Amino acid sequence: MGRPGIEERRRAVTRGVFVDRDGVINRALLKNGRAYAPTSLAELDLIDGVPETVRSLRQAGFLVIVVTNQPDVATGVQSRETVEAIHAHLRARIDVDDIKACFHVDGDQCACRKPKPGMLLQAAEEWDVNLKQSYMVGDTWRDIEAGRAAGCKTILVGSGYAEKPALDPDAVVESLREAAAMILAAAL
């Protein structure tokens, strides 16, 4: 029997794992202790074990949806076409259900830019996700606050970035693989 189609998965799955992109799925570029997105496919470095980890979450019945802030598009540092090419490459390598991206900067006051929960709420609406049975896995305070605001359990992938710390995530781990092990064991 083949893989279920999108409509069957939408009806069958109510739990989701929302995952930040840079620093969780692929390595973030570090400059002065701060994390930045890769600016090209050549700079994209997938973290070891991510495809298998995503596969294990999906096999357990979770939707896996990437939610990523990409403000470099708004500032002109990167083109939207490059971000879309990176996402196409990730979709080809990782079996995620969806990728949501916010291309705004904080000053735009949009509802989709993390720490606001807009991307999670939109994905939950589109995919019929029960947010209270879902998780947000990210490497910054923005991810944790967005997950909490959406009603998800939150898991911080330890980053050590030189920025505002994440307050009170439900768990702190070193990798998406470790986060998935906790989720699959229902440790939270």
C-alpha positions in Angstrom: 0.0 0.0 0.0 1.4 3.5 -0.9 1.9 6.5 1.3 -1.3 8.2 2.3 -2.2 11.3 0.3 -2.4 14.8 1.8 -6.2 14.6 2.4 -5.9 11.3 4.2 -3.1 12.6 6.4 -5.1 15.7 7.2 -8.0 13.6 8.4 -6.0 11.0 10.2 -3.4 13.2 12.1 -4.2 15.7 14.8 -0.8 16.0 16.5 2.0 18.1 15.1 5.7 18.8 15.6 6.5 22.4 14.5 10.2 22.7 13.9 12.4 25.8 13.3 14.7 25.6 10.3 18.0 27.2 10.9 19.8 25.7 13.9 17.5 22.7 14.2 17.2 21.2 10.7 20.3 22.8 9.2 23.3 24.4 10.8 22.9 28.1 11.4 25.7 30.3 10.4 27.3 31.9 13.5 28.5 35.5 13.4 29.5 37.2 16.7 27.6 34.6 18.6 24.4 35.2 16.7 22.7 32.6 14.4 22.0 33.5 10.7 20.3 31.6 7.9 22.4 30.2 5.0 22.3 32.7 2.1 22.6 30.0 -0.6 22.2 26.3 -1.3 26.0 26.0 -1.1 25.9 27.2 2.6 23.0 24.8 3.5 24.4 22.1 5.8 21.8 19.6 6.9 22.3 18.4 10.5 23.1 14.7 10.8 20.1 12.4 11.4 17.4 14.9 10.5 15.8 12.9 7.6 15.6 9.8 9.8 14.3 11.8 12.8 11.5 13.4 10.8 10.6 10.0 9.3 10.3 8.5 12.8 8.0 11.4 13.9 5.8 10.9 10.8 5.7 7.2 11.3 4.4 7.7 14.8 1.5 9.8 13.4 2.8 13.3 13.8 2.7 16.0 11.2 6.0 17.7 10.8 5.8 21.3 9.8 8.7 23.7 9.5 8.1 27.3 10.7 10.9 29.7 9.9 11.5 33.4 10.2 13.4 34.6 7.1 13.8 38.4 7.6 16.8 38.6 5.2 14.3 38.7 2.4 12.7 42.0 3.7 16.1 43.5 4.4 17.4 42.6 0.9 20.2 40.4 2.1 18.6 37.3 0.4 16.1 36.8 -2.3 12.8 35.0 -1.8 13.8 32.8 -4.8 16.9 31.6 -2.8 14.7 30.8 0.3 12.3 28.9 -1.9 15.2 27.0 -3.5 16.5 26.1 -0.1 13.0 24.9 0.9 12.7 22.8 -2.3 16.0 21.2 -1.5 14.9 20.5 2.1 11.6 19.0 0.8 13.6 16.7 -1.5 15.8 15.5 1.4 13.4 15.6 4.3 9.9 14.3 4.3 8.2 17.2 6.0 4.5 17.9 5.6 4.8 21.6 5.1 7.1 24.6 5.4 5.8 28.0 6.5 8.1 31.1 6.2 7.7 34.6 7.5 9.6 37.1 5.3 9.0 40.1 7.6 11.1 42.0 10.1 10.0 42.9 13.6 9.0 46.4 12.6 6.4 45.0 10.2 4.3 43.9 13.2 3.0 40.9 11.3 1.2 38.1 13.1 3.3 35.4 11.5 6.8 36.4 12.7 7.9 34.4 15.7 7.6 35.0 18.6 4.0 35.6 17.5 2.2 32.3 16.8 0.7 33.1 13.4 2.6 30.5 11.4 1.6 27.8 13.9 -2.0 28.9 14.0 -2.2 29.0 10.2 -0.7 25.6 9.8 -3.0 24.2 12.6 -6.0 25.5 10.7 -4.9 24.2 7.4 -3.9 20.8 8.7 -6.4 20.3 11.5 -3.7 20.1 14.1 -4.6 20.0 17.8 -2.1 22.4 19.2 -2.5 21.2 22.8 -1.2 17.8 21.6 1.6 19.3 19.6 5.2 20.5 20.1 7.3 23.4 19.0 11.0 22.6 18.7 13.4 25.5 18.2 16.7 27.0 19.1 15.7 30.5 20.2 13.5 32.4 22.6 11.3 33.4 19.6 10.5 29.7 18.9 9.7 28.9 22.5 7.4 32.0 22.9 5.6 31.2 19.6 5.0 27.6 20.7 3.8 28.6 24.1 1.5 31.3 22.6 0.0 28.7 20.3 -0.6 26.3 23.2 2.1 23.8 22.3 4.6 22.0 24.5 8.0 23.6 23.8 11.5 22.0 23.4 14.6 24.2 23.2 17.5 22.8 21.1 20.4 24.2 23.2 22.0 26.9 21.1 24.2 29.0 23.3 23.6 32.0 21.1 24.5 35.5 22.3 20.9 36.7 22.5 17.9 36.9 24.8 17.5 33.5 26.6 14.5 31.3 26.1 12.4 31.3 29.3 10.8 28.1 30.7 10.8 25.7 27.7 9.2 22.4 28.7 12.5 20.6 27.9 16.0 21.5 26.7 17.9 19.1 24.4 20.9 19.1 22.2 19.3 18.1 18.9 16.1 17.4 16.9 16.9 13.7 17.3 16.9 14.1 21.1 13.7 16.1 21.0 12.0 13.5 18.9 13.1 10.7 21.3 11.4 12.7 24.1 8.2 13.3 22.0 8.0 9.6 21.0 8.5 8.4 24.5 5.8 10.9 25.7 8.3 12.2 28.2 6.7 15.6 28.4 
